[in-house]
Amino acid sequence: MANDSAVIGKPVDRIDGPLKVTGRATYAYEHVPDQAPAYGVILGAAIARGRIVAIDTAEAERAPGVLHVMTHRNAPPQAAFGPLVTPTPPEVFTRARPMLADDRVRFHDEPVALVVAESFEAARAAAGLIRVRYEEEAGAFDLAGRLAEAYAPPRANAGLQTDSAVGDFEGAYAAAPVQVEALYRTPYEHHNPMEPHATLAEWSGDMVTIRTGAQTLANFRAGIANTLGIPPENVRIVSPFTGGGFGAKLTVHADTVLAALAARVLRRPVKIALTRQQMFGNAGHRAEMMHLVRLGADRDGRLTALGHDVCSATSRVEEYCEQTAVVTRSLYAAPNRLTRHRLIPVDLRRGEWMRSPGEAPGLMAFECGMDELADRLGLDPIELRIRNEPAQDPERGVPFASRNLVGCLREGARRFGWDRRSAEPGQRREGRKLIGMGVAAAIRPNYLGAATARVAIDARARVTVQLDMTDIGTGTYTILAQIAAERLGVPLSAVTVELGDTRFPRTAGSGGSWGAASSGSAVHQACFALRAKIAEAAGIADGTPDGMPSADLLARIAPDGLEAEGASTPMTANPDYKAFSQHSHGAQFAEVAVDIDTGEVRLRRMLAVIDAGRVLNAKTARSQVIGGMTWGLGAALMEETHLDPRHGRFVNRDLAEYHVPVHADVPELEVVFLEQPDEKANPLGAKGLGELGVCGAGAAVANAVHSATGVRVRDFPITLDKLLPGLPLADV
């Protein structure tokens, strides 16, 4: 049989692409169940903190087409929410998340009622007829004025240490000949994927089937089971297509829980979708943070003291500490080090994982701090970073599994024309434009989750791959097909990949940039197990057939087909993750033009040089990185959710006023991979890159703005009002 050799790594088009562009990829809200569904609309609280004194649903219940109105007075029993902090990190994803459980209001737009009707329009109209009277309590939303209330959480996200300390930071910093102390602010930000949070729930006896956009099906299954108090085996989650997630779809939200509750009450399918505005209050966000970066160095630019303190907002009812300062723990060498996380409670919904949690805001601040140190030293920013390249992980004291950050910086400098950069800010002009270049390093931990895959081959040599893994737009269907095709020696066209159903083998899902390596390693192992079964059936002594046997032979030795399962070894059980520091690395370069009269900033070009092990698909990998670079551009220049400090309401809660980059903002972005498979990472040698593209990208843009103008903005995003006062006077 013909073998598509070296399929892995090729820029193969997405195999699910034709389904999506022709509208044949069915997303959760589009699914048509056998029984006509009812439609639910959620009514959110008009206050941020307090309780419901009275709620009048009579008029809504009489409205045409209305089937049911659910409030805290008649919601079915659910498990209690539980403590502020779960006993273990995994329980954050699987804890009970009851809805309409009591009369308390904990954040603005928290669900206070659900209307279910024969049509979406009828439900929406009836929701407007509900009258709610509140007893409002004063909420707390300010960060800067409440620093005295900051506390140290028991752990940071993913169970990481809250603080770390090596040597004597304070003493070394005080004695350093060159010092930088800078306070940066990163704002509230929201991830709003194209597909809003939406669910179709359908019961059959004691079994519920949930169709929703999810990143981790096992977590959704456990979350629903724990909330409703039913066995996990009575919950089926189906999510073959997810229209983006970015961390917003790692746990169940209001739409999923309320759809399941209403469908059980009505004994018919119920669809619920959050509106775009509701997503801003109910589907997570990146919290506002203040970063104190302190760097001490000798006059040659070698760091003697490195400090990163982060103070972040957190929900009063469920703690979330983004691991923002962790990003600096493995980046540069310095004998004396200090990183700390502190939280200030606010009356908002819990912050959540947003693409590159920790690294995106952390590097935005820290890599700008490194740029400030380079200015203070009169040293090239790339040279400063190279001089502080560590020989091993600076805090863990173990070698890196692989690391080519210096190679990324040098190759990027060569390709980008870094030698044309003006060492003095504000000196390069083209007409009425000030031109500047910026650079930043990128680093992100390389994670590996538990995953199992099933691979089957039939008598016609057709291969089917099954996992509960999700494809959130990253190309999972395609790379898993490539892995199976190469490992089994069959054409890519002979492979069918089936994803997104809890009836398939369990995986860690999509998130943390572990999806490709974790699920791909499971497919890799399953393919070798299947090859061994085929060899045994064919009587091959050494158990390793050279390519797949012909369809004729398969029909004789396995007329009913064969299948096998394989599993990846999660990092918690992998000795190489204890013995080595596992990260992906990169370097980001940006050039901007700033209008000297208006302060308008335009990105002219951008380059990312990426060290992320083996590339599984050159096309989808590039797409992931340029998407991340665009996120960095947005964070640097425009993204910010404004919180009304009086009422605790996000003001610009739609895509008209929450500004993100559009096509006119994004020039040609270049991505270069320095491909070096990492044998200690996983059997494929691949490392996570989906979130690496964000890392350092915003800082590179911000540093380019400083290079162009000489103005250092530390309160992100860099908007006109922050630039204009510091711009040089324009020539008349």
Secondary structure, DSSP 8 states (H G I E B T S, - for coil): ----TT-TBS----TTHHHHHTT-S--GGG---SS--EEEEEEE-SSSSEEEEEEE-HHHHHSTTEEEEE-TTT---------SS-SSTTHHHHS---SS-SSEE-STT-EEEEEEESSHHHHHHHHTT-EEEEEE------SGGGGGG-B--S-BGGGB-S-EEES-HHHHHHH-SEEEEEEEEE--B----SS-SEEEEEEETTEEEEEE--S-HHHHHHHHHHHHT--GGGEEEE-S--S--TTTTSS--HHHHHHHHHHHHHTS-EEEE--HHHHHHHS--B--EEEEEEEEE-TTS-EEEEEEEEEEEEESSS-----GGGGGTTTS--SEEEEEEEEEEESS------SSTTHHHHHHHHHHHHHHHHHHHT--HHHHHHHT--SS-TTT---BS---HHHHHHHHHHHHTGGGS-SSTT--EETTEEEEEEEEEEEEE-----EEEEEEE-TT--EEEE-S---SSS-HHHHHHHHHHHHHT--GGGEEEE-SBTTS-----S-TT-HHHHHHHHHHHHHHHHHHHHHHHHT-TTS--SS---HHHHHHH-TT-EEEEEEE--GGG-HHHHHSB-EEEEEEEEEEEEETTT--EEEEEEEEEEE-BS-SBHHHHHHHHHHHHHHHHHHHHT----EETTTTEESS-STTTS----GGG---EEEEE-----TTT-TT-B---TTTTTTTHHHHHHHHHHHHHS----BSS--HHHHGGGS-----
